[in-house]
Amino acid sequence: MVDDHDPGHTQGEDTPGEEIQGAPPVETGAEVQARRRAEHITINRFLYRRTQQMVHILVQGRDLQALIENLLDRLPRQFSLSATELWLYDPEGTLDGLISGRQRYGQSLQLLDAIFSIQELYDTEPAPEIIGATDARMFDILKEARGVDSAIILPITDAGRLVGSLHLGLTEDSMTIGPAEEELLSHIAVVISSCLRSAVQQEQMGQLTIIDPLTLISNARGFERDLAREIAQSQRAAKPLTLLLMEIDDFHELYTHYGERRGNFVVRKVAQRLTSDLRQTDYMARLAQPKFAVLLPATGEVLAAEVAERARLDVEDFPIDDGRGAILQVCLSIGMVTWEPGQYPAVDMARLARQMETVANTGLENAKSRGGNCVGHARLSTMMV
């Protein structure tokens, strides 16, 4: 037999075969830096600068409410968008309980108890995408927006799970977006996801310190936050804001006669009665044992006076059954003040908040001096603001 194997012969040496390429040479640190300096991309300067500014705004947001307002109010103005819309997955109603006055955003903010409609917008691996007018998904998003020709959809994730979607409406003359700009959109989607997760965690922890345990409405600390937020919102929207301060008349005598347990029972029942009369966009807080504050956004002095009088009459006619056969009836003294941004422009919002409380207290004291069970009107002066 002839042995065809030649130990000295390398297979493929004389015949064509597949060439095995070696690993590329390892770059030195200097070579890596030189290569990176030589790399260039072309990017929309307007979008790049505005993205930097928007990321800074988002990161600096104080809480969940600020994040929502930044996404639905400041972001469209920042990028000259025709509309924005935010969908968030909220199966247990957690976000619904944390976001104050979400009704003001209408269809722009949707809290969904099912994830399916959000998942349908994206592929298996959610990523920012531009969809045109003929895309079937355009029939599901931005339904109330006008003049939208296309849209950017940005996924919001938490630990890799899809938990929301932000939709940015574009018109024909909107920004031009290429591959480099899409990278910016991916970056801002990651920032939004991170900010949302952090804001929700902070809000849940903060709820423990701003809720009055007796009435389950805001306490004095929560009221300060609500007042500051609503002043800022009224300033942006150029709409009036009214503050009502309410106090249960002769509460000290009631407390002394009936004791702490029944006194607390009356406070809780009055709070429940007042809350039932308010709109979903109004806010109520308990400042002290017999004292409440009510914020009425987008409400001028005439309408606020009607709300205050209706609340006074409602409590006056409200029989409180203490569960032991006794019927207690109380009445309220109410002080009110209205801020009109157009008539009294303000720069120092913190000072304005203090002034509104002071003036409303003046109205409350006026009502009490007249025997109680009435509404005392007080007004800001130009010099004060």
N, C-alpha and C positions, 0 to 999 in steps of 0.2 A: 504494500500500500504506500501511496505517496502522501506524506503529510503536508497539506497546503499551508499549515500555520507556520509563519516565520516569526520567531520571537523578536527579531530585530526590525521587523517591518511594522510600521504604524498604520493602522487601518485608516483608509481614506487618504493616504499620502499621495497615491497615484491616481485616485479616482475622485470624481466630484462628490462632495457630500455637504451636509449642512454645517455652516461655519458657526462655531460657538464663540460669541463675543464676550469678552471679559467685562468685569464691572468697571464703570467709569472711574477715573482717578479721583481720589479724595481732594476736595478743594481746601485750600488753607483759609484761615480766617480772613486774611487780607483779600484773597480772591473773592470770597463770598461778599464782602463789603463792597468791593469794586463792581461786582456784577449787579448788586442791588442798586448802587448809585447810578448805574447805566440804564436801569429799567425805567420806562416812562409810560404813563397812561394819560389819556385825554379824558377829562371829566367836566361836567357842567359846573362852572364855578358858582353860579347862583345856588344850585341844589347843594353843593358841597358846603358852602358857608351857612346856608339856612339849616342844613342838617346838624352842623356843629352847634349852632345856637339852640336848636330844638332839643338836642341831647342834653345840653346844659340845663335847659328849662325843666325837662323831665326829671333829671337827677336831683335838681334842687327842690322839686315839689315836696310839700310838707306832709301830705296825707293822701288818702284815696280820693277825696273830693277834689283836691288840687290836680291829681293825675287825670281824672275824668274831664275836668274843665280844660286842662291843657290839651288833651287829645281832641275834644269836640269843639273847642272855642279858639284856642291859640294856634293849634297846628294848621287848620285851614287858612288862617290869616297869614301864618308864617310862610306857607308854600303857595299862596294864591290859589287855593283849591275851591271848587264850586260847592263841595259838600263833603262831610265826613260822617261815618257811621261806625258804631262800636257794638259788636256782639260779644257777650260773655256767657260762659257756661256756669249756671248757678242752680244746680239741681235741688239744693236744700234751702234756698232762699237766703244764704249767708250774705251775699253781696247786696241783696235787696234791703236787708236790715242795716247794712253799713253805709250805703250811699244815701245821703239826705237829699230829699227833694228831687229824686231822679225823674219825676214826671215832667219837670221843666224842659228836659231834653227831648221829649216826645219819642218818635221812632228812631232818633239818632242814637239812643242807648237802649239796647235790647238785652234783657237778662233771660236766658233760655234754660228751661229745665231738662232739655234733651240735647245731646251733642251732635245728633245726626245731621241737622241742617248746617252746622259749622263744618263737619267733616266733608260734606258734599262739595264744598268749595275748593278742596285741595286734593292733591294726589296722596299716595301713601306717605311720602316724605314731604310734609307741608313746607312751602317756600313762598316768598313774595312773588307775585305774578301780576302782569298787566293784562286785563281782559277787555276786549273790544265790545262795541255795541251789539254785535251779532252773537256774542257768546251767551249761551243759555243762562249762565249764572247772573247775568245782568238783570234778569227778570226777578231775581230773588233779593238783590241788595239795592240800597239807595232808592227805594221805591218812591219816596216823597221828594227826592231831589229833582231839580229842573235843569235842563241844559247839559246833562252829563252825557258825554260821548263815549267815554271809556272809564276804567277804574283800576286802581291799584289795590290788591288785597294783600294784607300783611297778617300772617299767622301769629297768634299769641300762644306761647307754650309755657308749660310748667313741668320741669324735670322730663322734658321730651314729650309730654302729653299735650295735645291740642286743647286749649281751654278758652279760646276766643279768636276773634277776627276783626281787624280794623280795615275799613273800606274808605278809600280816598277817591272822590269823584273828579274826573278830568274833563276839560273841554277841548275843543279843537286847537286852540292857541295855548294850551298848557305846556309845561316843560317837556323837552325832549329827553327821553330816557334810553340809554344804551346799557351795555354790559357793566361798565364801571359804575353807572348810577344805580343799577340793580344791586350792586354790592353795598352801596350806601343804604338802600332800602332794607337789605338783610340786616345790616348793623342796627338800624333804628328799630326794627322788629325785635331784635334781641334785647335792646335797651328797654323797650316798652314792656316786654315780658318780665324782665328783672324788676322793673319799677312796680308793676302790678303785684307781683308776689310779695315784695317788701312792704308795699302800702297796705295790703290786706292783713298781713301779719301785725303791722303796727296798729292798724285800726282795731283789730280784735283785742289786742292788749290794752289799747287806749279806752275801749268801751268799758273796761272794768273800773276806770277812774272818772268817767264823765257821766255815769248813769246814777240817778238817785234810787237807792234800793227800795224805798218805800213806795214810790209812785211809778218807777220804771220809765221815767222821762229823764231828760238831761238835768244835771245838777248845775251849780253855779259855774264850774269850770267848763262844762259842756256849752253853757250859754255864751260864755265869752268867745269860745271858738265859733259858735254858730253866728253870733253877731258880727264878728270880724269877717267871716266868709260872706254873709249877706250884704254887708256894706260894700265889699269889693265887687260883688255881683251887681248890685244896684248901680254902682259907679260905671261899670262897663256897659250895662244895658240902658243907662240913663232913665231908670224907673224908680219911683218912690219906695221908701221902706218905712214901715211903722212899727214902733215898739210899744207894747202894752205892758204895764206893771200892775198886777192884781194882788190884792191882799184880803184875806178873810176877815171881815169886821168882827171886833170883840173876841178874837180868838183866844186871847189870854184868859178871859173869864170862862169861856167854854172849856179850855184846857184845865183850869183850876177846879171847875165844878165837876167835870166828867172824868178827868184823869188822862194819863198819857195814852192808854190804849184806844179809847174812844176819840181822843183828839187826833191821833194818827189815822184812825178810820175815816174821820171826816175829811182830812187832808187828801187821803187817797181817793175818796169818792168824788170830791170836787175836781181833782185833777182828771179823773176819768170822764166826768161830765164835760169839762172844758175841752178836753182832747176830742171828744166825739163831735163837737161843733166846728172844729177847725178843718180847713182844707188840707189836702195831702202835701201842699207846698209850704204850709205854715209850720212853725217850730215853737215848742213849748218847753219850759224848764222850771224847776223848782229852785228858787234862790235861798229860801229860808223856810222855817216851819210853816207859816201861813202865807207865804209870798211866792207868786209865780210870775214868770215873764213869758210873753208871747211875741214872736216875730211874724209880721205879715209882709212878705215880699211883694213887690209890684202893687202896693196898696196905698192910695192917697188918703188924705185926711178925712174926706167925706165918707168914703167906704169904710175906713178903719173905725170911725165913730159909730157906724151902724153895727159893725162886728162887735165892738166893745159893749154897746147897749144890749145887743142880743145875748151876749154872754152873761151880762149882769142879770137880765131878766130870767134867763134860763136857770141860773144858780139860785136866784131868789125863789123860783117856783119849784125847786127840786127837793122833794122830801127824802131825807136820808134815813133809811131804816137800819138801825144798828144791829138787827138780828135778835134783839131781846125785847121787842115790843115797843121800844121807844123811837119816836120820830124826831129827828133833829133837822132844823132848817137854819141855813146861814145865808149871808149876803156878802157882796164884794164891793170894795172900793177900787177904782181903776184909774190909773194915770196913763196918758198917751202922748206920744210925740211922733211926728212924721218928718222924715228927711227927704227933701226934693233935690236931687243932684243938680238939676238945671238951675234952681233958684239959689241954692247954697253950695257952691262948689267947695270941695274939701281936698286938701293935700295930705294932711296927717290923719290917716284913717284910725289909728289907735286913739288919738285925741278925740276924734269925732265919736267913737264908740263910748268913751267916758262921758262925753257931753250929752249924748242921747240918754244914757242911764240917769245922769243928774237931772236933766229936764223932765224925763218921765217920772222920776221920784217927786219932783216938784208938783207935777199934776196929781200924783197919788196923794201927797200930803194935803193938797187942796181939796180933793174929794173927801178925805177923812175929816178935814176941818168942818165940812158942811154936813157932818153927821153920818157919812158913809153911804153905802149902797147907791153910788152915783159915779159918773165918769168925769174926771178932771182933765181938761185939755191944757197942754203947755206947748210952746213953740220954741224952736231954735232961733237964735238971733244971728244975723250976718256976721257980727263981730266974733261970736263964739266959734263959728266954723272957720 
